[in-house]
Amino acid sequence: MARSQDKVIGRRLKSSYISTVVSITLVLFVLGLLGLIILYAQKLSEHVRESITVSVFLTQEASENAIGQLQSTIQAMTGVNESRYISREEAAQDLMAELGEDFIEFLGYNPLTASISISLRASYANPDSLMAFEEEVIRHPIVTEVDYQKSLVHLVNENIRRIGIGLTGFSVLLMMIAFALINNTIRLSVFSRRFLIKSMQLVGATQAFIRRPFIIKGMIQGLIGAGLAIALLIATLVAGRQQIPELLIFQDNRMLLTLFAAVLLLGLLISWVSTYFAVRKYLKVKTDHLYLY
């Protein structure tokens, strides 16, 4: 009879252990998935910002020496990612390729001017930085105009700001839900051993001695759950890249490793905190009140 009860208790403990690990895995996987979305959204926003082109148009009389000096000055400016000189002839060829006809033959001359095409770093591709850049460059005597799509810059930055606020709010909410779910799962696991905790306390075991095996077991569960969540995230990444090869453009291995480390630490931290307070609760409960929980 005793052996039969021991088997039943053993099965229940294993079932509780597995359900706790599965719960931690699923919650951490969802959190990690949200982290991946945020990382790729950030990379996409940087790509969009750096795709914004600023054109600096030059006077017809500008000499090659003056143009070279201006391009060097622009390239040295903070926030400039890349600059490229476009001659009148090259500009004409690009426009003819776009229009599909020779407009020079129709007009009898080339009305286009030489220019310097500039791409900025993502952090500087915002209305304020572009306005300051325009004011600085337009002062140069060989510059006639600084042109960029102001409405597009404003729209891109406004949309990125709104998406960022939405993702941040959703991340905080999901973090709270994740903590609550993992905490409740671990508390239920500790609940099934509340009589064991009280028995150890009654025979003279210290609180630290009683807590230690529970905390170690809880952190092992968190570690296993985090490892499984990371494996699921890697599988999701591989599947996503097979379906959308363009995702490789935004791949950042360092950021991915940071995310995986964060998932691992989060699993250990939540498991430790939840186990600590769950055991602490039953250490303080009076023996007569154990049946009320």
N, C-alpha and C positions, 0 to 999 in steps of 0.2 A: 504493500500500500504506500509506504514511504517512498519506495523507488518510483512508483507511478506518479506521485505528486511532484517529485524532483524533476521527472521528465517533462511534466506539464509546465512547471515553473521555468525550466530551461528553455523550452520552446517559446514561452511568452517573452522571456528576456531576449532571446535571439530575434524574435519578431519585433520587439520594441527597439532593439539596436538597429536592425535593418531599416525600419520605418523612419527612425531619426536620421540616419545617414541619407536616405532617399529624399527626405524633406529638405535637409540642408543642401543637398546636391541641386535639387530643382530650384530652390530659392536663389542660391548663388549663381546658377546658370542664367536665370532671368536677369539678375543684377549685372552679370558679366555681359550678357547680350545687349543690355542697355548701354553699358560702357563702350562696347564695340560700335554701336550706332552713334554715340557721341563722338568717338574718335574719328570715324569715317566722315561724319558731318563736318567736323572741324577741318579735316583735310580737304574736303570738297569746298568748303567756304574759302580756304586759303587758295585753292586752285582757281576758283572763280575770281577772287580779288586780284590775283597775280595775272589773270588773263585780261584785265582792263588795261588798255593801251592809251598812253598819253603821247600826242604828236606835237612836236615843237617845230613850227614852220619858220624857214629862214628867208632872208632877203635875197633877191636875185644877185646882188653885188657881193655877197659873202664869199671871201676867199677860202681856199682849202685849209690854210693855216688857221684862220679864225674859227672855221668850223671844227677843226681838230681840237683846238683849245676849249671850245664850248662843250664838245662831247666829253672831253676829259673832266671838265668841271662838273658836268651833270653826273657822270659816272661816279665821281667821288662824293656826291651828295648822300646824306643819310637817307636810307629807305629806297634808293634806286637799285633795282635788281639787275637790269640789263638795258643797254642802249644800243641802237643800230642806226647808222646813217643811211638815208635813202636819197639817192640823187634824183634829179629831175627826170632823167632818162628811165631810171628804174621805176619811179612813180608812174610814169607814162605807160611802161610795159605792164605794170600791175593793173592799172585802170583799163587798158585795152583788153587784157585777159578777162577782166570782170565784165566789161560791156560786150565783148565779142565783136568789136569793130574798131577800126583805126580812126579815132577822133582827130588825130593830128593832121591827117590827110584832108579831113573835112574842114578843119579850122585854118589850116595853113601854118600853124605854130603850136608850140607846147606851152599851155598856160599854167602848168603845174610848177610848183617851187620845191626845192630840196627841203628835207625835213629830217628830224631825228626822232625815231620811234622809241619810246621808253616804257618799260614795264617796272612796276614798283613791287616791293615786298608787301606781303599780305597785310602786315600791321600798319602800313602807311597808306593803303588804298582806301582812305576814308575822306569825306568831304573836307574836313579841316586841314588835314595834311596835304591834300591835293591843292587846296586854295593857297596855302603857304608856299608850296612848290611853284605854283603858277606865278605868284607875285615875285618870287626870287628870280625865276628864269626870264620873265618878260622884260626885266630891266636890261638885259644884254642887248647891245646895239644891233646885232644881226638877227635878232628874233622879232618876227612880226606877229606871231600868234601862238598861244598854247591851247590846244584843243583836246578835249576828252568828253565823254558822255556823262554830263553832270547828273542827269536824271537816272541813268543806269547805276551810277555809283551810289546815289542816295537810296535807290530801291534795293540794291544788293545788301547794303549795310543795314537797312531797316529790317529786311526779311531775316538776315542772319541774327540780328538782335532779338527779334521776336521768337525765332526758333530756339535760340540759346536760353531765353527766359523760360520757355515752355519745357525744354528738356531738363533744365535745372530743377524746376518745380516738380516735374514728374519723378526725377531721380531722388529727391528728398522724400517724396511720398512713398516711393517704392522701397527706399531704404528703411523707413519706419515700418512698413508692412513686413519686410523681410525679417527685421529684428523681432517683431511680434510673433511671426510664424515660427522661427527657429527657437525663440524663447519658450513659447508654449509647448513645442514638441519636446524640448529637453526637460521642461518642468514635468510633463506627463511621464517621461522616462524616470525621473527622480522620484516622482510620486509613488510609483510601484515599489520603491525600496524604502519608503518612509519608516516602516517598522524596523528594518535593518539599521537605519541611521539611529533611531532611538535606542535600539538594543545595544549598539556599540557605545552610545553615550552613557547608558546606564551602567555598563561594566567599567567605566572610567576612562574611555578613549577621549583624547582631546579633540577639540573642534578641527584643528589643523590636520590631525591624523585622519579623521573621518572624511574631511573634504578632499584630501589629496587624491585618493583613487577615483573619486567621481570626476574631479576636474581633469585628471589625466585621461580618463576614458572619454570625457566630453570633448577634449581637445583632439584626441585621436579621431573621434567621429567627425569633428570639424575639418580635420586634415584630409580624411578620406573623401568627405563630401566635396571639399574644395578641389581635390585632385580630379574627381569625376566630373565636376563642373567645368574645369579647365579642359579636360579631354573632350567634352561635348562642345565647348566653344571652338576648339581647334577643328573638330569635325564640321562644325557649322561654317567656319572660315573656308575650309577646303571645298565644301559643297557650293558655297557662295561664289568662290572664284571660278569654279567650273561652269556655273550658270552665267556669271557676269565677269568675264575676263578683265574688264576695265578696272575692277577693284584693285588689281595689282599696282595701278598708278598711284593709289593712295596708301599703299602698304608702308607701314613704319614699324619695323621689328622691335625697335627700342620701346615704342609706346605700347606695343602688344605685350612685351615682357613685363612692363610696368603694370599693365592691367591684370595680367595673370598673377603677379605678386600681390596686387591689391586684393584680388579674389581670395587668395590663399590666406593672407593676413586677416581679412574680414571673417572668413570661416573660423579661424582660430580664436579671434577676439570675441565674436558673438557667442561661440560655444563656451569659452572660458567665463565670460560675464554671466551668461544665463545659468550655467551649472553652479557657479559660486553662489548666486543669490537664491537659486532653488534649494540647494542643500542648506544654506543659512536659514531659510524659512523653516524647514523641518527640525533644525537643531533648536530653534526657539520655541517650537510648539510643545505644549505640555502633553504628557503621555495620554491623559484622559481625553484630549481633544483630537487625537490622531484619527479617530473614526468619523470625525465631522468633515474631513477633507476628502 
